[in-house]
Amino acid sequence: MEFHEPVLVEEVLEALSIDPHGIYVDATLGTGGHSSRILKRLGASGLLIGLDVDPLALERAGQRLSGAEARVEVVRSSYADLDLVLERLGIKRVQGVLLDLGISSYQLEASGRGFSFSRDEPLDMRMDPDRAATAAQLVNTLSERELADILKKFGEEPRAKSIARAIVKERKREPIRTTFQLVKIIESHSPPRGALGKHPATRAFQALRIATNRELENLNSFLEKIPGLIEKGGRLVILSYHSLEHRMVKRAMVEWEKECTCPKDFPHCVCDKEVLFKRVNKRAIMPADREIKRNPRARSAQLRAAERV
């Protein structure tokens, strides 16, 4: 069985600074690429908790992680609900959390849910197949303005208005149910792609995937909760893949480092601001050229890490 190749794996392991006896969370387990390497550094008293909303990914990860020396708990849940998962397991805080926000090779190539614009599949895009709304439902029911807002906000698509207008026009003739139907609409309203340019559907597919799965809302919820879930000296490691995620993660880590924010002329502090984390690396760590050559999907990855204080 082929498995997804994890991104920046050695850098992730170094950033987590794993205690063999500690409790670690892979908050986006996928098919277990990073977790399989984390487990090799955990002893028999260690515990790895893996979360994912995709039941097929969890099944594949379970096979990959079986036989480990350390204990493994695999839970079907969103990383945004990590606090609830830990509460159910009777755990107050952990020594490390990894959050990999990328989409896996399995989801792109084998899930059949329409994540890739290079495969003709149903326009689904749900990470969790039990979620209510698919990408097709969004495309076929939202107003032109709402579609344009999604494409602009989540995909930073410069042709958001014209693409949204074209989608609304085409869906009047027949519902847009497949990836290739959507790709054809986008291509017909995009300039020719240069030899090294992105596929014209890249931004729109990213935007629809983010909207379908409420990815930025989930990330925001996770960032609000995570300071209370990591032990002093524990590490948080986040892999992000596009500018919206990069900015959210960087902004949170910078804010966590800040001390008192009261004006300098105040006689004493009234804001009660406390330092929550110190960044392990001030600048994001990015894949080396040799990794990008071996795994092109790693090219947009950025790793940021912080230690709880």
C-alpha positions in Angstrom: 0.0 0.0 0.0 1.4 3.4 -0.9 1.3 6.2 1.7 1.4 9.9 1.6 5.0 11.3 1.9 5.1 13.6 4.9 6.6 17.1 4.5 9.6 18.5 6.4 9.6 15.3 8.5 13.0 15.7 10.1 12.4 19.4 10.8 9.0 18.5 12.5 10.7 15.9 14.7 13.4 18.3 15.7 10.9 21.1 16.4 8.7 18.8 18.6 11.8 17.9 20.7 10.1 14.6 21.7 10.2 13.2 25.2 10.0 9.4 24.9 7.6 9.3 27.9 5.4 12.2 26.7 1.9 12.5 25.2 1.9 13.9 21.7 -1.0 14.8 19.3 -1.0 14.5 15.5 -4.0 16.8 15.1 -4.3 16.0 11.3 -3.3 12.4 11.2 -4.1 11.7 7.5 -2.5 8.4 6.6 0.0 8.6 9.5 3.2 9.8 7.7 4.4 12.1 10.5 2.9 9.9 13.2 4.8 6.9 12.1 8.1 8.8 12.6 7.0 10.3 16.0 6.2 6.8 17.3 9.8 5.7 16.6 10.9 8.3 19.2 8.3 7.3 21.8 8.9 4.6 24.4 6.4 2.1 25.8 5.2 4.7 28.3 4.6 7.3 25.6 1.2 8.0 24.0 0.4 9.3 20.5 -3.1 10.6 19.8 -4.1 11.0 16.2 -7.1 13.0 15.0 -8.8 13.1 11.6 -12.3 13.6 10.3 -11.8 11.2 7.3 -12.7 7.6 8.2 -10.8 6.1 5.3 -7.7 8.0 6.2 -8.0 6.8 9.8 -8.3 3.2 8.5 -5.1 3.6 6.5 -3.3 5.3 9.4 -4.4 2.5 11.7 -2.7 -0.1 9.5 0.4 2.0 9.2 0.7 2.6 13.0 -0.1 -0.9 14.2 2.6 -2.7 16.1 4.2 0.4 17.6 5.8 0.2 21.0 4.1 3.3 22.3 0.4 3.5 22.9 -1.7 4.9 20.1 -5.2 6.5 20.3 -6.8 7.1 16.9 -9.9 9.4 17.1 -12.3 10.6 14.4 -12.6 14.3 15.2 -11.7 17.7 13.9 -8.5 19.3 15.3 -10.7 22.2 16.2 -12.2 20.0 18.9 -8.9 18.8 20.4 -10.0 20.1 23.8 -13.0 17.9 23.8 -11.0 14.9 22.7 -8.5 15.3 25.5 -11.3 15.8 28.0 -12.9 12.5 26.9 -9.5 10.8 27.3 -9.0 12.2 30.8 -5.9 14.3 29.7 -5.4 17.9 30.8 -2.3 18.8 28.8 0.1 17.3 26.4 3.8 17.6 25.6 3.5 18.4 21.9 1.0 19.0 19.1 1.6 18.8 15.4 -0.9 20.4 13.0 -0.3 19.8 9.3 -2.8 21.8 7.3 -1.9 20.3 3.9 -4.1 18.0 1.8 -2.7 14.5 1.4 -1.8 12.6 -1.8 -4.5 10.1 -0.8 -7.2 12.8 -0.8 -6.0 14.3 -4.1 -5.5 11.0 -5.9 -7.5 8.3 -4.3 -10.5 9.7 -2.3 -12.6 10.4 -5.4 -14.0 13.5 -3.8 -12.9 16.1 -6.4 -10.1 17.8 -4.6 -7.9 17.8 -7.7 -8.7 19.7 -10.9 -6.7 17.2 -12.9 -9.2 14.3 -12.3 -12.9 14.2 -13.4 -14.7 13.4 -10.2 -17.8 14.4 -8.3 -17.4 18.0 -7.0 -17.5 17.0 -3.3 -14.4 18.3 -1.6 -15.5 17.3 1.9 -12.7 16.1 4.2 -15.5 14.7 6.4 -17.9 12.7 4.1 -20.6 13.1 6.7 -20.7 16.9 6.5 -23.8 18.3 5.0 -22.8 20.7 2.2 -20.6 19.6 -0.7 -18.7 22.0 -3.0 -21.2 21.2 -5.7 -24.0 22.5 -3.5 -22.1 25.7 -2.9 -21.4 26.2 -6.6 -25.1 25.5 -7.5 -26.9 27.4 -4.8 -24.9 30.5 -3.7 -25.5 33.8 -5.3 -23.1 35.4 -7.7 -21.9 37.8 -5.0 -21.4 35.0 -2.4 -19.4 32.9 -4.9 -17.2 35.9 -5.8 -16.6 36.6 -2.1 -15.5 33.0 -1.5 -13.2 33.1 -4.5 -11.7 36.4 -3.5 -11.4 35.8 0.2 -10.3 32.2 0.3 -8.5 31.9 -3.1 -7.3 35.5 -3.6 -8.6 35.0 -7.1 -8.2 38.2 -9.2 -10.9 37.1 -11.6 -13.4 36.2 -8.8 -16.3 38.3 -10.2 -16.0 37.1 -13.8 -15.6 33.4 -12.7 -18.6 33.7 -10.4 -20.7 35.3 -13.1 -19.7 32.5 -15.5 -20.6 29.8 -13.0 -24.1 31.3 -12.4 -24.7 31.5 -16.1 -23.6 27.9 -16.8 -25.5 26.4 -13.9 -28.8 27.8 -15.4 -28.2 25.4 -18.4 -27.3 22.4 -16.2 -26.1 21.8 -12.7 -22.3 21.8 -12.1 -21.7 18.3 -10.6 -18.1 17.4 -11.6 -14.6 18.9 -11.4 -14.1 19.0 -15.1 -17.4 20.9 -15.6 -16.0 23.6 -13.2 -12.5 23.5 -14.7 -14.0 24.1 -18.2 -15.9 27.2 -17.0 -12.8 28.6 -15.3 -10.5 28.0 -18.2 -13.0 29.7 -20.6 -12.8 32.9 -18.5 -9.0 32.9 -17.9 -6.0 34.0 -19.9 -3.8 31.3 -21.4 -1.4 29.8 -18.9 2.3 30.3 -19.3 4.7 27.4 -19.4 5.6 27.8 -15.7 2.3 29.4 -14.5 -0.3 27.9 -12.2 -3.3 26.1 -13.6 -6.1 28.7 -13.9 -8.3 26.6 -11.6 -5.8 26.4 -8.7 -7.1 29.4 -6.7 -10.8 28.6 -7.3 -10.4 25.0 -6.1 -8.5 26.1 -3.1 -11.2 28.6 -2.2 -14.0 26.1 -2.6 -12.2 23.5 -0.5 -11.6 26.0 2.3 -15.2 27.1 2.2 -16.6 23.6 2.1 -14.6 22.4 5.1 -14.7 25.7 7.0 -10.9 25.4 7.2 -10.1 29.0 8.4 -12.8 28.9 11.1 -11.4 25.6 12.4 -7.9 27.0 12.4 -9.0 30.1 14.3 -10.8 27.9 16.9 -7.7 25.7 17.3 -5.4 28.7 17.8 -7.7 30.1 20.5 -7.7 26.9 22.5 -4.2 25.5 22.1 -2.4 27.6 24.8 -4.5 25.8 27.4 -3.7 22.3 26.1 0.1 22.2 26.1 2.3 21.7 29.1 5.0 24.3 30.1 8.0 23.4 27.9 5.8 21.6 25.4 6.0 22.4 21.7 3.4 23.4 19.1 4.4 22.7 15.4 2.3 23.9 12.5 2.7 23.3 8.8 0.8 25.7 6.6 0.6 25.9 2.8 -1.0 29.1 1.6 -0.8 32.8 2.4 -4.1 32.9 4.4 -2.9 30.1 6.8 0.7 31.5 6.9 -0.6 34.9 8.1 -3.0 33.4 10.7 -0.4 31.2 12.3 2.3 33.8 12.3 0.0 36.4 13.8 -1.1 34.1 16.6 2.5 33.2 17.5 3.6 36.8 17.5 0.7 37.7 19.7 1.4 34.9 22.1 5.0 36.2 22.6 3.8 39.7 23.6 4.1 40.9 27.2 2.1 43.9 28.6 0.4 45.9 25.9 -0.6 48.9 28.1 0.6 52.4 27.0 4.0 53.2 28.3 2.7 56.2 30.4 0.4 53.8 32.5 1.7 53.7 36.1 1.0 49.9 36.3 -0.2 47.1 34.0 -4.0 46.8 33.6 -4.1 44.5 30.6 -2.9 41.3 32.5 -1.3 40.1 29.2 0.9 37.1 29.8 3.5 35.5 27.5 2.0 32.2 26.4 4.6 30.9 23.9 8.1 31.7 22.6 8.8 31.0 19.0 11.4 28.3 18.4 12.1 29.7 15.0 11.5 33.4 14.3 11.4 32.7 10.5 9.4 30.0 8.9 11.3 26.9 7.9 10.8 25.9 4.3 11.6 22.7 2.4 15.0 22.4 0.7 15.3 22.2 -3.1 16.0 18.4 -2.9 12.8 17.8 -0.9 10.7 19.9 -3.4 12.3 17.9 -6.3 11.3 14.6 -4.6 7.9 15.8 -3.4 6.6 18.9 -5.5 3.6 19.3 -3.1 6.0 20.4 -0.4 7.0 23.6 -2.3 4.5 25.9 -0.5 5.0 24.5 3.0 6.1 26.6 5.9 6.9 25.3 9.3 6.5 27.4 12.5 7.1 26.2 16.0 6.6 27.6 19.5 7.3 26.5 23.0 4.8 26.9 25.9 6.2 29.1 28.7 
